[in-house]
Amino acid sequence: MLREERLQLILKKVSAQHRVSSVELSLELDVSDDTIRRDLNELAHNGFLKKVHGGAIPTIPKAPAPFKLSERVRYAQGQKEVISEKALKLFENGQIVILDNGSTNMLIASKLPAELSVTIFTNSVPIAQILCEHPTVEVVLLGGRMFKRAQVAVGVGVIETLSRLRADLCIVGVCSIHPAIGVTTPDWEESLVKQKMVDVSKRVVATAWQDKFDTADSCLVCPFDELDVLVTDSTITARQQEEYSGKGVEIW
């Protein structure tokens, strides 16, 4: 088992059980006590759990508190402008695209060139509304239970439709991202939809500005190395550039 997989499993168990035993982890993962100790020390150092006698308990840091969509649209506008301009290079005529929800993806949708001819599947009502104004983009709105705060559809209906799709490109919305843990979100149902979007896409892209780096929420979307491209703005630090690009993911 790779180190990154081991860290993800430990965090998943901590989140589900609210406490893990070092001895049990060592037996289950078939590694030495010293290896588990180093893993827990690293996760504790980065603030993802708290070490206690004989094991660990959860203390997962969050990205900035999730706002309602109407509030997120006004947040970090400069960074989103830079990211959305870069992301336009991902689109080519004839593609089948999944455009996940999020204020950055809304901006991408609004900037698509008028001559672009693609089919876009989205579970975001605001993104579908934006794309309805585009002259040559075919829009498919994925339907399900409405997660009102984010104005996005979730649930079995969305996942079943996605399971019948093979997309050329997926731009997944990011709540939190970490090189060892991956892309995460605080909502369980939303994470399942995002997981399926990733699973059915040939090329997976995440967009994130610096505030979302080195953070984690409780529900895993995908390991970091399942991404093909991470599009960010110029505020990313040299350390972050090195850590994130060292995982085989292109950093734009």
C-alpha positions as CSV (number, residue, x, y, z in Angstrom):
1,M,0.0,0.0,0.0
2,L,1.3,3.4,-0.9
3,R,1.9,6.0,1.8
4,E,-0.8,8.3,0.4
5,E,-3.3,5.5,0.4
6,R,-2.4,4.7,4.0
7,L,-2.9,8.3,5.1
8,Q,-6.2,8.5,3.4
9,L,-7.4,5.2,5.0
10,I,-6.3,6.4,8.5
11,L,-8.2,9.7,8.1
12,K,-11.2,7.9,6.8
13,K,-11.2,5.6,9.9
14,V,-10.6,8.5,12.2
15,S,-13.6,10.4,10.7
16,A,-15.9,7.3,10.8
17,Q,-14.9,5.9,14.2
18,H,-13.9,9.2,16.0
19,R,-10.9,7.4,17.4
20,V,-8.3,4.9,16.1
21,S,-5.8,2.7,17.9
22,S,-2.2,2.6,16.8
23,V,-2.0,-1.1,17.4
24,E,-5.1,-1.9,15.4
25,L,-3.9,0.3,12.5
26,S,-0.5,-1.5,12.5
27,L,-2.2,-4.9,12.3
28,E,-4.8,-3.9,9.7
29,L,-2.4,-2.1,7.4
30,D,0.4,-4.7,8.0
31,V,3.0,-2.1,8.8
32,S,5.3,-1.6,11.8
33,D,4.4,0.4,14.9
34,D,7.1,2.9,13.8
35,T,5.4,3.4,10.5
36,I,2.1,4.1,12.0
37,R,3.7,6.4,14.5
38,R,5.3,8.4,11.7
39,D,2.0,8.6,9.8
40,L,0.1,9.8,12.9
41,N,2.9,12.4,13.6
42,E,2.7,13.7,10.1
43,L,-1.1,14.0,10.1
44,A,-1.0,15.6,13.5
45,H,1.7,18.0,12.5
46,N,-0.5,19.1,9.5
47,G,-3.5,19.5,11.8
48,F,-5.6,16.7,10.3
49,L,-5.9,14.7,13.6
50,K,-4.9,14.9,17.2
51,K,-2.6,12.3,18.7
52,V,-3.7,10.8,22.0
53,H,-2.4,8.0,24.1
54,G,-2.5,4.8,22.0
55,G,-3.9,6.4,18.9
56,A,-5.6,9.5,17.5
57,I,-8.9,11.4,17.3
58,P,-10.1,13.8,14.6
59,T,-9.4,17.5,14.3
60,I,-9.6,18.1,10.6
61,P,-9.0,21.7,9.4
62,K,-11.5,23.2,7.0
63,A,-11.2,25.4,4.0
64,P,-12.8,28.8,4.6
65,A,-16.4,28.2,5.9
66,P,-18.7,27.4,3.0
67,F,-20.9,30.4,2.1
68,K,-24.1,30.4,0.3
69,L,-23.6,30.5,-3.5
70,S,-24.7,34.1,-3.6
71,E,-21.9,35.0,-1.2
72,R,-19.2,32.8,-2.8
73,V,-19.7,34.5,-6.1
74,R,-18.3,37.7,-4.6
75,Y,-15.4,36.0,-2.8
76,A,-11.8,35.9,-4.2
77,Q,-12.9,37.4,-7.5
78,G,-9.4,38.3,-8.7
79,Q,-8.2,34.7,-8.2
80,K,-11.2,33.3,-10.0
81,E,-10.7,35.6,-13.0
82,V,-7.1,34.3,-13.4
83,I,-8.2,30.7,-13.0
84,S,-11.1,30.9,-15.4
85,E,-9.0,32.5,-18.1
86,K,-6.5,29.6,-17.8
87,A,-9.3,27.0,-17.8
88,L,-10.7,28.2,-21.2
89,K,-7.6,26.5,-22.8
90,L,-9.1,23.1,-21.8
91,F,-12.1,23.3,-24.2
92,E,-12.2,22.0,-27.7
93,N,-15.0,21.7,-30.2
94,G,-16.9,18.4,-30.1
95,Q,-16.1,17.6,-26.4
96,I,-18.5,16.0,-23.9
97,V,-17.8,18.0,-20.8
98,I,-19.0,17.7,-17.1
99,L,-19.0,21.1,-15.4
100,D,-19.4,20.7,-11.7
101,N,-21.0,23.3,-9.5
102,G,-19.1,26.3,-7.9
103,S,-18.6,30.0,-8.4
104,T,-15.3,29.5,-10.3
105,N,-17.1,27.2,-12.7
106,M,-19.9,29.7,-13.1
107,L,-17.3,32.2,-14.3
108,I,-15.8,29.7,-16.7
109,A,-19.2,29.0,-18.2
110,S,-19.8,32.8,-18.7
111,K,-16.4,33.1,-20.5
112,L,-16.8,30.3,-23.1
113,P,-16.1,31.6,-26.6
114,A,-19.2,32.2,-28.7
115,E,-17.9,29.9,-31.5
116,L,-17.3,26.9,-29.1
117,S,-19.4,23.9,-29.9
118,V,-19.5,21.3,-27.0
119,T,-22.0,19.4,-25.0
120,I,-21.9,20.3,-21.3
121,F,-23.5,18.2,-18.5
122,T,-24.0,20.0,-15.2
123,N,-25.9,19.6,-12.0
124,S,-25.7,23.3,-11.2
125,V,-28.8,25.4,-11.9
126,P,-26.9,28.7,-12.2
127,I,-24.4,27.2,-14.6
128,A,-27.2,25.8,-16.7
129,Q,-28.8,29.2,-16.8
130,I,-25.6,30.8,-17.9
131,L,-25.0,28.3,-20.6
132,C,-28.6,28.7,-21.9
133,E,-27.4,32.1,-23.3
134,H,-24.5,30.5,-25.2
135,P,-25.4,30.1,-29.0
136,T,-23.6,26.8,-29.7
137,V,-23.3,24.9,-26.4
138,E,-25.7,22.1,-25.9
139,V,-26.7,22.0,-22.2
140,V,-27.9,18.9,-20.2
141,L,-29.1,19.6,-16.7
142,L,-28.6,16.7,-14.4
143,G,-31.7,16.4,-12.1
144,G,-32.0,15.2,-8.5
145,R,-32.7,16.5,-5.0
146,M,-31.8,20.2,-4.8
147,F,-29.0,21.1,-2.3
148,K,-30.4,24.6,-1.9
149,R,-27.4,26.3,-0.4
150,A,-25.3,25.4,-3.4
151,Q,-28.1,25.4,-5.9
152,V,-27.0,22.0,-7.1
153,A,-28.7,18.7,-7.7
154,V,-27.5,15.6,-5.8
155,G,-28.7,12.1,-5.2
156,V,-29.2,8.8,-6.9
157,G,-30.8,10.3,-10.1
158,V,-27.7,12.4,-10.8
159,I,-25.3,9.4,-10.2
160,E,-27.3,7.0,-12.4
161,T,-27.3,9.5,-15.3
162,L,-23.5,10.1,-14.9
163,S,-22.9,6.3,-14.8
164,R,-24.1,6.1,-18.4
165,L,-21.8,8.9,-19.6
166,R,-18.3,8.9,-20.9
167,A,-17.0,12.5,-20.8
168,D,-13.9,13.9,-22.4
169,L,-13.4,16.5,-19.7
170,C,-14.6,17.1,-16.1
171,I,-13.9,20.3,-14.2
172,V,-14.7,19.4,-10.6
173,G,-15.5,22.0,-8.0
174,V,-13.1,22.0,-5.0
175,C,-13.9,22.8,-1.4
176,S,-10.5,21.5,0.0
177,I,-7.4,20.0,-1.6
178,H,-4.3,18.4,-0.1
179,P,-1.4,16.5,-1.9
180,A,-1.6,13.5,0.4
181,I,-5.3,13.3,1.1
182,G,-6.8,14.6,-2.2
183,V,-9.9,16.5,-3.0
184,T,-12.5,16.6,-0.3
185,T,-15.9,18.2,0.5
186,P,-18.0,18.5,3.7
187,D,-21.2,17.1,2.2
188,W,-21.6,13.3,1.8
189,E,-24.2,13.3,-1.0
190,E,-22.2,16.0,-2.9
191,S,-19.0,13.9,-2.6
192,L,-20.7,10.9,-4.1
193,V,-21.8,12.9,-7.2
194,K,-18.3,14.4,-7.6
195,Q,-16.8,10.9,-7.3
196,K,-18.9,9.7,-10.1
197,M,-18.0,12.7,-12.3
198,V,-14.4,11.9,-11.8
199,D,-14.9,8.2,-12.5
200,V,-16.6,8.7,-15.9
201,S,-14.2,11.3,-17.3
202,K,-11.1,10.8,-19.4
203,R,-9.5,14.0,-18.2
204,V,-10.1,15.4,-14.7
205,V,-9.4,19.0,-13.8
206,A,-9.6,20.8,-10.5
207,T,-9.6,24.6,-10.0
208,A,-8.5,26.1,-6.6
209,W,-6.9,29.2,-5.3
210,Q,-4.4,29.3,-2.4
211,D,-6.9,29.4,0.5
212,K,-8.1,25.9,-0.5
213,F,-4.6,24.3,-0.5
214,D,-3.4,22.1,2.3
215,T,-6.9,21.7,3.8
216,A,-9.3,18.8,4.1
217,D,-12.9,18.1,4.8
218,S,-14.6,14.9,5.9
219,C,-15.8,13.4,2.6
220,L,-13.3,12.2,0.0
221,V,-14.0,13.1,-3.7
222,C,-10.8,11.6,-5.1
223,P,-7.1,11.1,-4.3
224,F,-4.9,13.9,-5.6
225,D,-3.2,11.7,-8.2
226,E,-6.5,11.0,-9.9
227,L,-6.4,14.6,-11.2
228,D,-4.8,15.4,-14.5
229,V,-4.6,19.1,-14.1
230,L,-4.8,21.6,-11.2
231,V,-5.6,25.1,-12.4
232,T,-4.7,27.8,-9.8
233,D,-3.7,31.5,-9.6
234,S,-0.3,33.1,-9.2
235,T,-0.5,33.3,-5.3
236,I,0.5,29.6,-5.0
237,T,3.8,29.4,-3.0
238,A,7.0,27.8,-4.2
239,R,6.6,25.0,-1.5
240,Q,3.0,24.3,-2.7
241,Q,4.1,24.3,-6.3
242,E,6.7,21.7,-5.5
243,E,4.5,19.5,-3.3
244,Y,1.5,19.5,-5.7
245,S,3.4,19.2,-9.0
246,G,5.5,16.3,-7.5
247,K,2.4,14.0,-7.6
248,G,2.3,13.8,-11.4
249,V,-0.5,16.4,-11.8
250,E,0.0,19.3,-14.2
251,I,-0.1,22.6,-12.4
252,W,-1.4,25.5,-14.5
